[in-house]
């Protein structure tokens, strides 16, 4: 395949939160990738800047503030178009995960807007207040095995642990089914908000929408650091802390607050695959 001369552009929503930390890790991640592709990393504050992006990161911070500023700056609908209509690669951390969820509880009606894209309900501030923040080392089997991002992790997940930083973090409380009326059922729940529905732009985008939600990482409810702080209103012995559905990936924790670039390396590789799929899809349409 011919390598495009134009760089692949990754935007980081820069309305509030830890956006500069993400850009620093993206640069480190790109330098370790074994690919001839060029990369560009930009801060996104306007619809025009968003329109030039091939992928997007929504950082950790304050989800309510982000959504309010996005609405006031005319970015909210373009963000929904980016994520849910064009289904471009998007990665949200902590507050970003909340914004990318189709449903979020513990929220006042009208208190904030969601972008959506992940068929999940999140429980906001699941682990308590900021003073109850914590860190824990976890084995994440989807990651490369070394801090430099080279070499796959063993299938057992027994590779190098990843330091997960949780600050007023949400968890995925429920994976929502693809069914008629699910949005109405979620909206009827007390203190729960939902994202508006959007129609994918074409068949490739539809495939991303129809993908199943994958659980990428969990945290045991018996983890000592969370005992007495988390509210476990679900069955099972684990909290879901990372999920993926087609083009959208989200984590409860803050990868940007570590020096470990492996998640960003993995995600850039996923962006590259998505860009290539889009190029092949559009070439097939032109050739038909």
C-alpha positions as CSV (number, residue, x, y, z in Angstrom):
1,X,0.0,0.0,0.0
2,X,1.2,3.5,-0.9
3,X,2.0,5.6,2.2
4,X,0.1,8.9,1.9
5,X,2.2,12.1,1.9
6,X,-0.3,13.9,4.1
7,X,0.1,13.2,7.9
8,X,-2.5,11.4,9.9
9,X,-3.9,14.1,12.2
10,X,-4.9,13.3,15.7
11,X,-6.8,15.9,17.7
12,X,-7.1,16.2,21.4
13,X,-10.1,18.1,22.7
14,X,-8.6,21.1,24.5
15,X,-11.6,22.7,26.2
16,X,-10.6,21.6,29.7
17,X,-8.6,18.9,31.4
18,X,-5.4,17.0,30.7
19,X,-5.1,17.6,27.0
20,X,-1.4,18.6,26.9
21,X,-0.4,15.4,28.7
22,X,-2.1,13.4,26.0
23,X,-0.3,15.2,23.2
24,X,3.1,14.5,25.0
25,X,2.3,10.8,25.2
26,X,1.1,10.7,21.6
27,X,4.4,12.1,20.4
28,X,6.3,9.5,22.4
29,X,4.0,6.8,21.0
30,X,4.4,7.9,17.4
31,X,8.2,7.9,17.7
32,X,8.2,4.2,18.7
33,X,5.9,3.0,15.9
34,X,7.4,1.0,13.2
35,X,5.6,2.7,10.4
36,X,6.5,5.2,7.6
37,X,3.3,7.2,8.1
38,X,3.6,10.8,9.3
39,X,1.7,12.0,12.3
40,X,0.4,15.4,13.4
41,X,-1.0,16.1,16.8
42,X,-3.2,19.2,17.4
43,X,-5.3,20.8,20.1
44,X,-9.0,21.0,19.1
45,X,-11.1,24.0,20.1
46,X,-13.1,24.7,17.0
47,X,-15.2,22.8,14.5
48,X,-12.7,23.7,11.8
49,X,-9.9,22.1,13.7
50,X,-12.0,19.0,14.4
51,X,-12.9,18.7,10.7
52,X,-9.2,18.1,9.9
53,X,-8.7,15.2,12.3
54,X,-8.5,11.5,11.4
55,X,-8.8,10.6,15.1
56,X,-9.7,12.3,18.4
57,X,-9.0,12.0,22.1
58,X,-11.3,13.3,24.8
59,X,-9.1,13.8,27.9
60,X,-9.8,13.4,31.6
61,X,-11.1,16.4,33.4
62,X,-14.6,17.6,34.2
63,X,-17.2,16.2,31.9
64,X,-19.9,18.7,32.7
65,X,-17.5,21.6,32.0
66,X,-16.4,20.1,28.8
67,X,-19.9,19.5,27.5
68,X,-21.0,23.1,28.4
69,X,-18.0,24.7,26.8
70,X,-18.4,22.4,23.7
71,X,-22.0,23.5,23.4
72,X,-21.2,27.2,23.8
73,X,-18.4,27.0,21.2
74,X,-20.5,25.2,18.6
75,X,-18.5,22.0,19.0
76,X,-21.1,19.6,20.5
77,X,-22.9,18.7,17.2
78,X,-19.7,18.4,15.2
79,X,-18.3,16.1,17.9
80,X,-21.4,13.9,17.6
81,X,-21.0,13.9,13.8
82,X,-17.4,12.9,14.1
83,X,-18.0,10.1,16.5
84,X,-21.5,8.8,15.7
85,X,-22.1,9.7,12.0
86,X,-18.6,9.4,10.5
87,X,-17.5,6.9,13.2
88,X,-13.9,8.1,13.2
89,X,-11.5,6.7,15.8
90,X,-12.1,8.3,19.2
91,X,-10.6,7.6,22.6
92,X,-11.9,9.0,25.9
93,X,-10.3,8.9,29.3
94,X,-12.3,9.3,32.5
95,X,-14.4,12.4,31.7
96,X,-14.0,11.4,28.1
97,X,-15.5,8.0,28.8
98,X,-18.5,9.7,30.3
99,X,-19.0,11.9,27.3
100,X,-18.7,9.0,24.9
101,X,-21.3,6.9,26.7
102,X,-24.8,6.6,25.5
103,X,-26.2,6.8,29.0
104,X,-24.8,8.3,32.3
105,X,-26.4,8.2,35.7
106,X,-26.0,10.3,38.8
107,X,-26.6,13.3,36.6
108,X,-29.1,16.1,36.9
109,X,-31.5,16.4,33.9
110,X,-30.1,19.2,31.8
111,X,-26.9,19.3,33.7
112,X,-24.8,18.2,30.8
113,X,-24.9,16.7,27.3
114,X,-23.4,13.5,26.1
115,X,-21.8,12.8,22.7
116,X,-22.4,9.1,22.7
117,X,-20.8,6.3,20.6
118,X,-20.4,3.6,23.2
119,X,-23.5,1.5,24.0
120,X,-22.9,1.6,27.7
121,X,-24.3,3.2,30.9
122,X,-21.6,4.7,33.1
123,X,-21.8,5.4,36.8
124,X,-20.2,8.8,37.4
125,X,-17.7,9.3,40.2
126,X,-18.0,5.6,41.0
127,X,-14.9,5.5,43.2
128,X,-15.8,8.6,45.3
129,X,-14.4,12.0,45.7
130,X,-11.0,13.4,44.5
131,X,-9.5,12.8,47.9
132,X,-10.3,9.1,47.4
133,X,-8.2,8.8,44.2
134,X,-5.9,5.8,43.9
135,X,-3.5,4.0,41.6
136,X,-3.3,0.3,40.9
137,X,-1.1,-1.9,38.7
138,X,-3.1,-4.1,36.3
139,X,-2.2,-6.5,33.5
140,X,-3.9,-5.3,30.3
141,X,-3.6,-8.1,27.8
142,X,-4.4,-5.9,24.7
143,X,-1.2,-3.9,25.3
144,X,2.4,-4.4,24.1
145,X,4.6,-6.1,26.6
146,X,7.2,-3.4,27.2
147,X,7.2,0.2,28.2
148,X,8.6,1.2,24.8
149,X,5.5,-0.3,23.1
150,X,7.3,-3.1,21.3
151,X,6.3,-6.8,21.4
152,X,2.9,-8.2,22.1
153,X,1.7,-9.0,25.5
154,X,1.3,-12.7,26.4
155,X,-2.2,-14.2,25.9
156,X,-2.4,-14.7,29.6
157,X,-1.9,-10.9,30.3
158,X,1.1,-11.8,32.4
159,X,3.3,-9.1,30.8
160,X,4.4,-5.8,32.2
161,X,1.7,-4.3,34.4
162,X,0.2,-0.9,33.6
163,X,-0.2,1.8,36.3
164,X,-3.8,2.9,36.3
165,X,-4.6,6.2,37.8
166,X,-8.2,6.7,39.0
167,X,-9.5,10.2,39.9
168,X,-13.2,10.6,40.6
169,X,-13.5,7.8,38.0
170,X,-16.6,6.4,36.4
171,X,-17.1,2.7,35.6
172,X,-19.2,1.0,33.0
173,X,-22.3,-0.1,35.0
174,X,-24.1,-1.8,32.1
175,X,-23.5,-2.8,28.5
176,X,-26.6,-1.7,26.6
177,X,-28.2,-3.9,24.0
178,X,-29.0,-2.9,20.4
179,X,-32.7,-2.9,20.7
180,X,-35.7,-0.6,19.8
181,X,-36.6,1.6,22.7
182,X,-33.4,1.2,24.7
183,X,-32.8,5.0,24.7
184,X,-36.3,5.6,26.0
185,X,-35.8,3.1,28.8
186,X,-32.5,4.7,29.8
187,X,-33.9,8.2,29.7
188,X,-36.8,7.1,32.0
189,X,-34.3,6.1,34.7
190,X,-33.9,8.6,37.6
191,X,-30.9,11.0,37.4
192,X,-29.9,9.5,34.0
193,X,-29.1,11.3,30.8
194,X,-28.8,9.8,27.3
195,X,-27.0,10.9,24.1
196,X,-29.1,11.7,21.0
197,X,-29.3,9.0,18.3
198,X,-27.5,9.6,15.0
199,X,-27.5,7.8,11.7
200,X,-24.1,6.5,10.3
201,X,-23.0,8.2,7.1
202,X,-22.4,5.0,5.1
203,X,-22.0,1.2,5.3
204,X,-18.5,1.3,6.8
205,X,-19.7,3.6,9.5
206,X,-22.7,1.3,10.1
207,X,-20.3,-1.6,10.7
208,X,-18.5,0.3,13.4
209,X,-21.9,1.2,15.0
210,X,-23.1,-2.5,14.9
211,X,-19.9,-3.8,16.5
212,X,-20.3,-5.5,19.9
213,X,-19.1,-3.7,23.0
214,X,-15.8,-5.4,24.0
215,X,-14.7,-5.4,27.7
216,X,-11.0,-4.5,27.5
217,X,-10.1,-4.3,31.2
218,X,-11.7,-4.9,34.6
219,X,-10.9,-4.2,38.2
220,X,-11.7,-6.6,41.0
221,X,-14.2,-5.2,43.5
222,X,-12.0,-6.7,46.2
223,X,-9.1,-4.4,45.3
224,X,-7.9,-3.0,48.6
225,X,-7.6,0.6,47.3
226,X,-11.3,0.7,46.5
227,X,-12.8,-1.0,49.5
228,X,-15.3,1.3,51.2
229,X,-15.3,3.9,48.4
230,X,-16.9,2.3,45.3
231,X,-20.6,1.6,45.0
232,X,-21.1,-1.8,43.4
233,X,-24.7,-1.9,42.3
234,X,-24.1,-4.7,39.7
235,X,-23.7,-8.4,39.9
236,X,-20.2,-10.0,39.6
237,X,-16.9,-9.4,41.2
238,X,-15.4,-6.9,38.8
239,X,-15.9,-3.3,37.6
240,X,-15.5,-2.7,33.9
241,X,-12.9,0.1,33.5
242,X,-12.1,-0.1,29.7
243,X,-14.4,-0.8,26.8
244,X,-14.3,-0.6,23.0
245,X,-17.1,-0.6,20.4
246,X,-15.9,-0.3,16.8
247,X,-14.3,3.1,16.4
248,X,-14.8,4.2,20.0
249,X,-12.5,3.3,23.0
250,X,-12.8,4.5,26.6
251,X,-11.1,4.0,29.9
252,X,-12.1,4.9,33.5
253,X,-8.5,5.7,34.4
254,X,-6.0,8.3,33.1
255,X,-3.3,6.9,30.8
256,X,-2.2,10.5,30.2
257,X,-1.1,10.9,33.8
258,X,1.6,8.2,33.5
259,X,4.9,8.0,31.6
260,X,3.8,4.7,30.0
261,X,2.9,5.3,26.3
262,X,1.7,1.7,25.5
263,X,-2.0,2.5,25.4
264,X,-1.3,5.4,23.0
265,X,0.9,3.2,20.9
266,X,-1.9,0.6,20.7
267,X,-4.5,3.2,19.9
268,X,-2.4,4.9,17.1
269,X,-2.1,1.5,15.5
270,X,-5.9,1.1,15.6
271,X,-6.3,4.6,14.1
272,X,-3.9,3.6,11.3
273,X,-6.0,0.5,10.6
274,X,-9.2,2.6,10.5
275,X,-7.7,5.1,8.1
276,X,-6.6,2.3,5.8
277,X,-10.1,0.7,5.9
278,X,-11.6,4.0,5.0
279,X,-9.2,4.5,2.1
280,X,-10.0,1.0,0.8
281,X,-13.7,1.5,1.2
282,X,-13.7,4.8,-0.7
283,X,-11.5,3.4,-3.4
284,X,-13.9,0.5,-3.9
285,X,-16.9,2.9,-4.2
286,X,-15.0,5.0,-6.8
287,X,-14.1,1.9,-8.8
288,X,-17.6,0.4,-8.8
